[in-house]
Amino acid sequence: MSDGPTYGFDTLQIHAGARPDPATGARQTPIYQTTAYVFRDADHAAALFNLQEVGYIYSRLTNPTVAVLQERVATLEGGVGAVCCSSGHAAQIMALFPLMGPGMNVVASTRLYGGTVTQFSQTIKRFGWEAKFVDFDDLDAVKAAIDDNTRAVFCEAIANPGGYITDLDEISKLSDAAGVPLIVDNTSATPYLCRPIEHGATLVVHSTTKYLTGNGTVTGGCVVDSGKFDWSASDKFPSLSAPEPAYHGLKFHETFGPLAFTFHGIAVGLRDLGMTMNPQAAHYTLMGIETLSLRMERHVENARKVATWLEADDRIEYVTYAGLESSPYFDRVDRICPRGAGGLFTFAVKGGYDACIKLVNALEIFSHVANLGDARSLIIHSASTTHRQLTPEQQDAAGAGQNVVRVSIGIEDADDLIADLDQALSKAAH
């Protein structure tokens, strides 16, 4: 779309980044299922490889279908650019890769998806990186955890699995004061409910597998660059501020300014890590995003109804949905997620672990899967699945205790969802 009018979210989710195909006039973005692209001549090829000209070389780096998705997500998030990759986990590594080095650490929230906790606590050690986990509701603890070797602060806007809302305004003040970027995983909220860059985030990551695609068909990830961080303000980020040997001493921040992180993500990150999104996955995600606002409105409406019903049921110990007035995070909804608290939350079942297993097995509409953000309602017992690698203490800290199930409320009829939970809870009590 051209510069000029300021378009609303519903218009941008359909049109941002997309133009009719110049070769055929096709209105929907084509799937450019190609590995490589023909250069105009030798000079054109050299300019592309020297980063003197933007264009297509090889689909590990750039692809026209993926490029439309990158521009669309960046636009919806209010960023200057984005890099799409093969999964949400890939996006997290892609976000950290230009920032970290051996001996460096990331200060991370304890309230994260279990797979992220494992990736940060175990896998990144192989790179010589460290994660320091802190309760992000304890601002003094977050401040104390940031040290001279900290290179990023990481949290989720709406935390998986509990649906807790992070006070991004306060966390960003701490990261700004320390001169390090704030990375916010916005998967559970999507830019329709929350725009972390407006609350001080430097980078936003997504598992596009979830709400952005919305139909459970493909995996993908995305890193959105706010363009607002000064990578040259200190010597902490040499990948972006110092000469890059692979490009004849080019300095990414000096050369590309606000787009430094985005260009590095493609020219170095995708080039060397190879965690590329395939064009068909990008196509499915683009189609999903076209209805994002409509789906998120229904997710929120249904989640509020179901959570309210569960909270009033004697078979339930507690419900964590931030959209309930009883939630300690309720006062953050209007400020951080003004369009609603999302469709993800947990509830604790009286009867503990065994009752949770019976509940999951008795449901008929809810699908028992390790995913969220689908149009279908989903449930999982995190302690026996997604968070089973964690210790009981880590499970409790992440809001995934033995007696807790996570639900991702879909866009079905809310009354049908309540009836399904009712009959399953009755069976779980016996």
Number of C-alpha atoms within 10 A of each C-alpha: 11 8 5 6 7 9 12 9 17 16 11 19 23 17 17 22 20 19 15 12 12 8 6 8 10 11 11 14 21 15 17 15 13 12 11 14 12 10 14 8 8 8 9 15 16 13 13 15 15 15 15 11 12 12 17 18 17 14 22 19 24 24 25 19 23 28 19 20 28 23 21 24 29 24 20 20 25 18 26 17 24 29 32 34 34 22 20 24 20 23 26 25 18 26 25 19 17 18 22 24 19 12 12 19 27 27 25 26 23 24 31 25 20 25 15 17 22 15 16 22 16 13 14 16 15 9 13 13 21 23 22 18 20 19 15 22 16 10 15 11 13 21 18 10 18 20 13 10 16 25 24 25 27 27 23 29 28 32 25 25 29 25 28 29 27 23 21 24 15 14 23 23 16 21 25 15 9 17 18 24 25 29 30 28 28 24 27 27 30 28 24 22 23 25 22 30 24 15 17 23 27 26 27 31 26 31 28 31 27 26 26 32 28 25 18 17 12 19 20 26 27 31 32 31 30 25 20 17 22 18 26 17 10 11 11 21 18 19 22 26 21 18 16 16 9 10 14 9 10 18 21 26 23 15 15 16 18 21 20 23 31 23 23 23 25 22 19 20 23 21 17 12 15 16 22 24 26 23 22 16 22 30 21 21 26 28 19 20 24 19 16 22 19 13 21 27 18 20 28 22 19 23 28 22 16 20 26 16 14 21 19 12 13 10 17 16 17 20 23 23 29 27 29 19 11 13 15 14 19 17 14 19 23 12 14 24 23 12 17 22 32 33 32 31 27 27 24 25 25 19 15 14 19 14 21 25 16 17 24 21 15 18 20 13 16 21 17 16 13 12 16 28 31 22 21 19 23 22 25 26 26 24 24 15 12 18 25 17 15 17 11 15 11 18 21 17 16 24 31 31 22 20 20 29 27 24 27 28 30 27 22 15 10 19 12 11 22 17 14 16 22 18 14 20 23 13 15 21 15 8
